[in-house]
Amino acid sequence: MMKYIYILMLFEIFSTCVLADESEDAIVTEVHEPSSTQKWLELQRSGKAASTQAQPISGEVMDKVHQRYIKSFERPIPEFYEHEMPATR
């Protein structure tokens, strides 16, 4: 009787190992098509569609950008941001 129990235990362990190996192989071999968002991000990252011409910012616009940047230093950065939940309609 004990012999049969040991055989059943070994069979159970072996079958569990085989199933685990099969599921790992399925995960490794699974290939998915990139989403449109992933494709756009890759296009940006690679620079393949980037313009070859420089696109400078006009002096007036650059001035406003710089003023806004300097103004951002007027207030200290809070240690914690407090936010309220929006009121429900």
ROGUPA-917740 format. One record per atom (N, C-alpha, C): y negated, z, x. Coordinates in pm, whole numbers, padded with zeros to 5 digits, always signed. Layout:
% residues N
YZX/...
% end
This chain:
% residues 89
+00119+00000+00082/+00000+00000+00000/-00126+00000+00087/-00127+00079+00191/-00243+00085+00281/-00263-00049+00350/-00152-00117+00378/-00160-00246+00444/-00238-00345+00355/-00212-00343+00226/-00282-00432+00135/-00431-00398+00125/-00461-00270+00128/-00601-00227+00122/-00675-00277+00246/-00613-00264+00364/-00676-00312+00487/-00695-00464+00484/-00598-00533+00431/-00608-00679+00422/-00722-00718+00328/-00732-00649+00215/-00839-00677+00120/-00976-00646+00181/-00984-00536+00256/-01110-00500+00321/-01149-00606+00424/-01054-00650+00503/-01082-00753+00603/-01124-00884+00537/-01056-00918+00429/-01091-01040+00356/-01234-01031+00303/-01271-00916+00249/-01405-00895+00195/-01510-00906+00305/-01485-00846+00417/-01579-00852+00530/-01592-00996+00579/-01481-01066+00593/-01483-01203+00641/-01559-01295+00545/-01532-01281+00415/-01599-01367+00317/-01749-01338+00312/-01789-01214+00329/-01931-01179+00332/-01999-01243+00453/-01933-01239+00568/-01989-01300+00689/-02003-01451+00673/-01904-01513+00614/-01908-01659+00594/-02022-01695+00499/-02038-01620+00390/-02146-01647+00295/-02282-01625+00360/-02294-01524+00443/-02420-01499+00512/-02453-01614+00607/-02354-01663+00679/-02375-01775+00770/-02418-01900+00694/-02356-01926+00579/-02391-02044+00500/-02534-02035+00448/-02575-01916+00403/-02711-01903+00350/-02814-01915+00462/-02784-01867+00582/-02876-01882+00694/-02890-02028+00732/-02781-02103+00729/-02787-02246+00759/-02872-02319+00656/-02860-02278+00531/-02938-02343+00425/-03087-02318+00444/-03122-02199+00488/-03263-02166+00510/-03318-02245+00629/-03241-02255+00733/-03287-02324+00854/-03303-02473+00830/-03214-02534+00755/-03217-02678+00735/-03309-02720+00621/-03364-02626+00545/-03451-02660+00433/-03584-02714+00484/-03621-02832+00440/-03746-02895+00479/-03825-02924+00353/-03953-02890+00353/-04034-02917+00235/-04151-03009+00270/-04193-03084+00173/-04306-03174+00188/-04434-03090+00186/-04526-03111+00282/-04650-03033+00281/-04733-03063+00156/-04800-02961+00106/-04884-02979-00013/-05008-03058+00025/-05082-03103-00075/-05204-03180-00047/-05305-03093+00027/-05309-02964-00003/-05399-02874+00069/-05360-02865+00216/-05231-02850+00243/-05185-02845+00383/-05217-02974+00456/-05206-03087+00387/-05238-03216+00449/-05387-03224+00484/-05475-03180+00392/-05618-03181+00418/-05653-03089+00534/-05593-02971+00537/-05621-02877+00646/-05576-02933+00780/-05463-03000+00782/-05414-03062+00906/-05508-03174+00949/-05558-03250+00853/-05652-03358+00885/-05780-03301+00947/-05828-03191+00892/-05946-03125+00950/-05916-03072+01089/-05803-03006+01103/-05766-02944+01230/-05750-03049+01340/-05690-03160+01306/-05662-03263+01406/-05787-03341+01445/-05882-03353+01352/-06003-03429+01380/-05982-03580+01374/-05869-03624+01320/-05838-03768+01313/-05937-03845+01226/-05994-03782+01125/-06086-03850+01035/-06231-03812+01063/-06257-03748+01175/-06393-03704+01208/-06480-03824+01242/-06608-03811+01210/-06703-03917+01241/-06723-03927+01392/-06742-04047+01440/-06768-04067+01584/-06917-04056+01614/-06999-04054+01509/-07144-04044+01527/-07189-03900+01509/-07282-03858+01594/-07338-03723+01581/-07417-03715+01452/-07414-03601+01387/-07485-03582+01261/-07581-03464+01276/-07694-03489+01340/-07787-03379+01367/-07854-03329+01240/-07903-03206+01247/-07975-03145+01136/-08124-03160+01167/-08203-03193+01064/-08347-03212+01086/-08410-03081+01131/-08525-03091+01195/-08595-02973+01247/-08629-02874+01139/-08675-02922+01024/-08714-02833+00914/-08593-02756+00861/-08482-02824+00841/-08361-02758+00790/-08309-02659+00893/-08309-02699+01020/-08261-02610+01126/-08348-02485+01135/-08477-02502+01112/-08569-02388+01112/-08532-02288+01003/-08505-02340+00883/-08468-02252+00771/-08335-02181+00797/-08241-02255+00854/-08110-02195+00888/-08129-02082+00987/-08210-02105+01089/-08233-02003+01192/-08305-01882+01132/-08403-01904+01045/-08475-01792+00981/-08379-01708+00897/-08292-01775+00824/-08195-01701+00742/-08100-01620+00830/-08058-01678+00940/-07971-01608+01035/-08040-01483+01090/-08165-01496+01133/-08241-01383+01188/-08261-01276+01082/-08291-01318+00958/-08314-01223+00849/-08188-01141+00817/-08071-01198+00844/-07946-01128+00815/-07930-01000+00897/-08007-00986+01004/-07997-00867+01089/-08088-00754+01042/-08168-00775+00937/-08261-00673+00890/-08191-00554+00827/-08076-00574+00770/-08002-00465+00707/-07880-00431+00792/-07850-00301+00804/-07729-00265+00880/-07602-00302+00802/-07498-00325+00875/-07370-00356+00811/-07311-00225+00758/-07283-00218+00628/-07228-00092+00574/-07086-00069+00624/-07054+00059+00635/-06918+00092+00679/-06816+00055+00573/-06853+00073+00446/-06767+00037+00334/-06849-00041+00233/-06789-00138+00170/-06855-00211+00064/-06812-00152-00069/-06910-00118-00150/-06880-00067-00283/-06894-00182-00382/-06801-00192-00469/-06809-00298-00569/-06769-00241-00704/-06834-00294-00804/-06804-00252-00940/-06722-00360-01008/-06640-00316-01099/-06561-00411-01176/-06654-00481-01274/-06642-00612-01288/-06728-00682-01384/-06701-00637-01528/-06806-00633-01605/-06789-00593-01745/-06712-00700-01820/-06624-00656-01907/-06545-00753-01986/-06629-00804-02101/-06605-00925-02138/-06684-00985-02246/-06629-00953-02380/
% end
